Amino acid sequence: MKLGTVIGRVTLSKSVDSLKGGRFLVVSPFSREQFERGLDAAASFGTDPSLVVYDNLGGGVRQVIGYEEGREAAQPFAQPTPVDAINAALVDEIFYSPFK
């Protein structure tokens, strides 16, 4: 699972039936430095490119979420679904303790 900050939402004019009930979020992935700052990192966005994440948990703008990419993103759906990333968690707290 990777962490990222929600920086926006995507509006669709049409959608696949299997995706109804959810929405798409634009997410900026966490950088290594943002892990040190924890949830304060939600106020600043990383320099990495953003990605679009399917969300049925209710993530909002400026919230930190945990997301899965690749094949794991399509696993929660009964039918094959065109999803590259899915919101797997809404993050309340981050504890960062690097190994030395």
Order of alpha helices (4+ residues) and beta strands (2+ residues): beta-beta-alpha-beta-beta-alpha-beta
